[in-house]
Amino acid sequence: MSATLAAYTTSTGEAFQFWILGTVAVVGALCTILMRKAVHSALCLAGTMIVLAVFYLANGAYFLGVVQIVVYTGAIMMLFLFVVMLVGVTAADSLKETLKGQRWWAAACGLGFGVLLVAGIGQAALTEFNGLGAANTAHGGNVEGLAALIFTKYVFAFEITGALLITAAVGAMVLTHRERTERARTQRELAEQRVREGKHLPPLPAPGVYARHNAVDIPGLLPDGTPSELTVISTLRKRGQVRDVSKEALADLKALEQRAAERLGRDRDEEEATR
């Protein structure tokens, strides 16, 4: 009688643990589907799995708790992260649907899983159960009882789950393996391709280039003396806080050209005089 009452009662510590960790698990699950970056979603899912492992350990399912941490959080989630990093999924790629209607199918699957979860919890709440302690002692322990269920009653579900995990591993290998059918292009070929495409080849010029200033509100000057808009941030351009020193630079250039022409003329005169 006491064992039956203990199965239906919850202590204050268990309730506190459930509400705190349950909130963390739900928030992590929501962040998994709402995060824009795949790496952040995988990390949130790892946190949710760790909380589930704590729930298993708190309820006496020590084998499931350890397996949850070692296998799912430690192995499968690391596999997800490695695949994401190797494939190079960005935020733009994650928002692009590769399969038509995949969001609706995902929503339908999530709704169906929620219905199954509510039905299972409702059945457990309405019917009587012996508790985990009685289930463990029936087969001599938690590991023995779990093994008896896996390899007798749920053997087909266990095998199907194993096949799905193997398929996921093979799919990860296929995604990360990129067969190269042609030789890798050299740096010269890549540079020529960028020139043909008309991309901006060198880095952006620094503020004050080809001028006597280095302030952020003074644009750099191109070789013909005109200011380059790329050297000043758009905020200053919209505010009208850009100082134009192109006239001063052009005047300096003209003075330099004039002095160079005068020097060249003097050199020619000296050469003619020596002849």
N, C-alpha and C positions, 0 to 999 in steps of 0.2 A: 504493500500500500504506500509506504514511504517512497519507494522508487518511482511509483506512478505519479505521485504528487510532485516529486522533484523534477520529473520530465516536463510538467506543465507550468512550473513556477520559474520566475526569472528574478535574479538578485539585482540590487541597485547597481553594482559594478558592471554586470553584464548588459543592463539596459544603457548605462552611460557609454560603455564601449560600443554598443551597437549603433547608437544615434550619432556618435562622433565619427566613427570609422565608416558607417553607412553613408553619411553626408559626403565624406571625402571620396568614397567609391563612386557615388552618383555624379559628383562634380567632375571627377576624372573621366567617367564614361561620356559625359556631355562634352567635355573638352576634346575627347578623342574624335568626335564627329563634327565639332565646330571649329577646330583649329584650321588655319589656312595652310600651315606647313606640315608636311607628312612626318617630319622628324618629331615635331612637338606632339602630334597626335599619338605617335608610337610611345613617346615617353609618358604621356598621360595614361595610356592603356597599361603600361608597365606598373604605374602607381596603383591603378585599380586592381590589377592582379595581385600585387603585394597585400593590399587590404583584404582581398578574398582569402589569401593564405592565412592571414591573422585570424579571420573568422573560423577557418577550418581548425586551426590549432586551438582556439578558444573553446570550440565545441567538442574537442577530444578526437577529432579526425587528424591525427598527427601525420599519418602517411600522406593523405591528400594535401595537407599544408606544406610539407616538404617538397612533394612533387610539384605543387603549384609554383613554388619559388624556384626550384632547380630547373624544371623542364620548361614551364611556360614563361616565367619571367626571365630566367637566366638564359635559356636556349632559343626558344621560339621568338621572343621579342628581340633578342640580339640579332637573330636571322633577319627579321623585318628591318631593323636599323641598318644592317650591312647592305641589304638589297636597296634600300632607299638611297644610301650614300653612294653605292656603286653605280646605280642607274642614273642618279642625279635628278631626282624629281624635285621640281621647284613649285612655288605657289601657283604660277601660271599653268603648269601642267596638271596640278591637282584639281583645278576648276574646269578643266576641259573634259567633256564626256567622250570617252573612246567607244562606248557602247550606247546605242540609242535607247533612251528610256531607263538607263541604269539607276537613276535616282529614284524613280517610281518603284522599280523592283526592290531596291534596298529598303524603301519605306514600307512596302508591303511585307517584306521578310521581317523587318523589325516589329511591325504590328502583330504579325503572326506569332513571333517569339514571345511578345508581351502577353498575348492571350494564353499561350501555353504556360507561361510562368505564373500568371494569375490563377489559372485552373489548377496547377499543381499545388500552389500555396493554399488555395481554397479547400482542396481535398484533404491536405494535411491538417488544416485547421478544423474541419468538420468531423473527421474520423479520428479514432483513437490510435495512438502509436506508442510503441514501447520505449522509444528513446534510443540514443546512440549507445549508451552503456549496455543496454540489453542486447542490442544488435551485435556489439563487439564480443560480449561474453558467449553468445550462441555458437560462435565458431572459434573461440579461443583467443581472440584479439582483433584489433582493428585491421592489421595487415592481412591476417588469415581470412577474416570476413569479407574484406574488399576483394581479395583474390578469388574467393568462392563465387561471388556475384559476377565478377568480370569474366571468368572463364567458364561459367555455366549459363546463367540467365541472360547476361548481356554480352555474350561472346561475339555475336555478329555486329553489334554496334561498336564494340571495341575494335574489331578488325577493320570495319569501315572507317573509323576515326584514324587508325594507323595508316590506312591507304591514303586518306586525305592529307595527312601530314607529310607522307612521302611525296605525294604529288606537289605539295607546296614547296618542298625542298628542291625537287627537280625543276619546277617552274622558276624558282629563284636562280638556279644555275643557268637556265636558258636565258633569262632576262639579263643576267650579268655577262654572259658570253656573247661577244659581238664578233662574228666571223669577218675577217678582213679579206676581201677578194682582190684588192689592189694594193700596191705599195704605198707606204705613207709619204705624203707630200713633204718636200723640204721647206725650209724657212723662206727661201727665195721664191718658190712657187706660191706659198701662202701670201707673201708680200705682193707678188704680181697680181694675184686674185683680188686682194684688197684694193689695189690701184684701179683695176678694171671695174670693180663695183662702185668706185667713187666714194669709199669710206674715208673718214678722217684718220689719216695715217699716224701722224705724230701726236703726242699728248697736247692737251690744250695749252696755249701760250700763257705764261704767267702775267699777272698785272704789271703794267709799266714796261713791257718788253719794247725794245727799240725806242726808248724814251729815257728821260732823266728822272723818272718818278717810279716809286714802287707802292703807291697807295692803291687800295682796293677799288676806289671810285674812279681811277684813271685807266682807260682801256689801253691795251697794248696796240702798237701800230704795226701794220703790215709793211712789207718792203716798199710799197708805193706811197706810204705815208697816211693811208686811210686807217681809221680806228677799227679794231676787231671787236665785234660784239660778244664773242665767245669768252673774252677775258674778264668780263664784268658780270656779276650775278644778276639774274632777272629782276630781283627785288629792287636793286638800285636803279635799274633801267626804268622800271615802272614808276618809281618815285621821282624820276627826273634828277637824280643826284649823281649823274655821271659828268665828270669834268673832261672837257675836250682840250687836249694839248696838241692836236695834230698840226695846227697852224704853227706853233712854236717849233715843233719837230721839223716841219717842212722848211721853215726859215733856216733852221740850223743846217739842214741838208743842202739847201741852196748855198749857204755860206761856205760849207765844206767843199761843194762842187766848184764854187768860184775860186777858192784858195787853191784847190787842186789844179784847176785850169791855169791859174797864174803861175804856179810852180812849174807846170809842164811847159808853159811858154818861156819861162826863164831858162829852163834846161835846154830847150831848143836853141835859144839865142846864144847860150854859152857854147853849144856844140858847133853852131855856125861860125862863131868867133874863133874857135880853135882851129877850124879848117882853113 
